[in-house]
């Protein structure tokens, strides 16, 4: 268990040794959150929620329409517990592979720290399926330590990407500007 503050609100985060970054907040996720502007009324998808740090940050910015998902049922259970224990409501937590169990669409923000030390299959799915769940003007944020593949994939799907670099991490920000993939516009 550890504490962290978002937007002036301190939250307590319970964790478990089997989850990603069990000893404290992941530096990459914290780097990503520096570049995200949450607004009250946003609809947020925490894709690969882990302990729910992204959802907690959104809730600390008065976001009350949050969907958390992870392939690991333990992660979903712990993330839900963390939201409840910190007094946050207005979230849905689902266990599933990528976006397979995620209800709804028209998300304003999709945030993810995908597994980037493996092949790109998971990230490819997150980017392509995530694009289809964003509303026009919605943004996807991802953080990795790898640049070129993510840059190229996001450009091929979104038509462009903004890249922030901090502490050895690349934070990718892509905005959905139309309903079709950029690579299919010819």
C-alpha positions in Angstrom: 0.0 0.0 0.0 1.2 3.5 -0.8 -0.1 7.1 -1.0 0.0 9.5 -3.9 -1.6 12.9 -4.7 -3.5 13.9 -7.8 -4.9 17.4 -8.2 -4.3 18.1 -4.5 -6.2 15.0 -3.4 -4.2 12.3 -1.6 -5.3 8.7 -2.4 -4.3 5.4 -0.9 -3.4 2.7 -3.3 -3.6 -1.0 -2.3 -1.7 -3.4 -4.5 -0.6 -7.0 -4.8 2.8 -8.5 -5.7 1.4 -10.2 -8.8 0.4 -6.8 -10.3 2.4 -4.4 -12.4 4.5 -2.0 -10.3 3.5 -3.5 -6.9 5.8 -1.3 -4.9 4.7 2.1 -6.0 3.3 4.2 -8.8 5.0 3.4 -12.2 7.1 6.2 -13.4 5.9 5.8 -17.0 2.3 6.1 -16.0 3.0 9.2 -13.9 4.9 10.7 -16.9 1.8 10.1 -19.1 -0.5 11.7 -16.5 1.5 14.9 -16.6 0.4 15.5 -20.2 -3.3 14.6 -19.7 -5.9 17.3 -19.1 -8.9 15.7 -17.4 -12.2 17.7 -17.5 -15.3 17.2 -15.5 -17.8 15.5 -17.8 -15.1 13.5 -19.6 -15.7 9.8 -20.4 -12.5 8.0 -19.6 -11.2 4.5 -20.4 -8.4 3.2 -18.3 -7.1 0.4 -20.6 -5.0 -2.1 -18.8 -6.0 -0.5 -15.4 -3.6 -2.4 -13.1 -4.2 -1.0 -9.6 -6.3 1.9 -11.1 -3.9 4.7 -10.9 -5.2 6.4 -14.0 -8.8 6.0 -12.8 -7.9 7.5 -9.5 -6.2 10.5 -11.2 -9.3 11.0 -13.3 -11.6 10.8 -10.3 -9.4 13.4 -8.5 -10.2 15.7 -11.4 -13.9 15.2 -10.8 -14.4 12.8 -13.7 -17.3 10.5 -12.8 -17.7 8.5 -16.1 -14.8 6.0 -15.9 -14.4 2.5 -17.3 -11.5 0.4 -16.0 -10.5 -2.8 -17.7 -7.7 -5.4 -17.4 -7.1 -8.9 -18.6 -6.2 -9.8 -15.0 -9.2 -10.3 -12.7 -7.0 -9.5 -9.7 -6.1 -6.1 -11.2 -9.8 -5.3 -11.8 -10.6 -6.3 -8.2 -7.8 -4.2 -6.7 -8.6 -1.2 -8.9 -12.2 -1.3 -7.9 -11.2 -1.6 -4.2 -8.9 1.4 -4.6 -11.7 3.5 -6.2 -14.2 2.4 -3.4 -11.7 2.9 -0.6 -10.9 6.4 -1.7 -14.6 7.3 -2.0 -15.0 7.4 -5.7 -18.1 6.3 -7.5 -19.2 6.6 -11.1 -17.0 3.9 -12.5 -17.4 0.5 -14.2 -14.8 -2.2 -13.9 -14.7 -5.1 -16.3 -12.3 -8.0 -16.9 -11.4 -8.7 -20.5 -8.8 -9.0 -23.2 -8.2 -5.5 -24.5 -11.5 -3.8 -25.2 -13.5 -7.0 -25.6 -15.5 -6.5 -22.4 -15.6 -2.7 -22.5 -19.2 -1.3 -22.7 -20.0 1.7 -24.7 -18.0 4.0 -27.0 -17.7 7.8 -27.5 -14.8 8.0 -25.0 -13.1 11.4 -24.6 -9.9 9.9 -23.3 -8.3 6.4 -23.5 -5.2 6.0 -21.5 -2.8 3.1 -21.5 0.6 1.9 -20.4 0.7 -1.2 -22.6 3.0 -4.1 -22.2 5.8 -2.9 -24.5 8.5 -5.5 -23.7 6.7 -8.1 -25.7 5.6 -8.2 -29.3 3.3 -5.5 -30.6 0.1 -7.6 -30.8 -1.5 -6.1 -27.6 -0.6 -2.5 -28.5 -1.8 -3.0 -32.1 -5.2 -4.2 -30.7 -5.3 -1.3 -28.2 -4.7 1.3 -30.8 -7.0 0.0 -33.6 -9.9 -1.0 -31.3 -9.4 2.1 -29.1 -9.7 4.4 -32.2 -13.1 2.9 -32.8 -14.2 3.7 -29.3 -13.2 7.3 -29.2 -15.6 10.1 -30.2 -14.4 12.6 -32.8 -12.0 14.9 -30.9 -11.3 12.2 -28.4 -7.7 11.5 -27.5 -5.6 8.3 -26.9 -2.6 8.5 -24.6 0.0 5.8 -24.4 3.4 5.6 -22.7 6.3 3.3 -23.6 10.0 3.3 -23.7 9.9 2.5 -27.4 9.3 5.2 -30.0 9.3 4.2 -33.7 6.7 1.4 -33.9 4.2 3.3 -31.7 4.8 6.6 -33.6 4.3 4.8 -37.0 1.2 2.8 -35.9 -0.5 5.8 -34.3 0.1 7.9 -37.4 -1.2 5.2 -39.7 -4.4 5.0 -37.6 -5.0 8.5 -36.4 -3.2 10.5 -39.1 -0.8 12.1 -36.7 0.6 11.9 -33.2 2.2 14.2 -30.7 5.1 12.8 -28.8 6.3 14.0 -25.4 9.6 12.7 -24.1 10.4 12.7 -20.4 12.6 10.6 -18.1 13.3 8.1 -20.9 9.6 7.6 -21.6 7.7 8.5 -24.7 4.1 9.7 -24.2 2.0 9.5 -27.3 -1.0 11.7 -27.7 -3.3 11.0 -30.8 -6.6 12.7 -31.5 -9.4 11.1 -33.5 -10.4 13.5 -36.3 -12.6 11.2 -38.4 -14.4 7.9 -38.3 -11.9 6.1 -40.6 -8.3 5.1 -40.2 -5.9 7.6 -41.7 -4.2 4.8 -43.8 -7.6 4.0 -45.4 -8.1 7.6 -46.7 -6.9 7.7 -50.2 
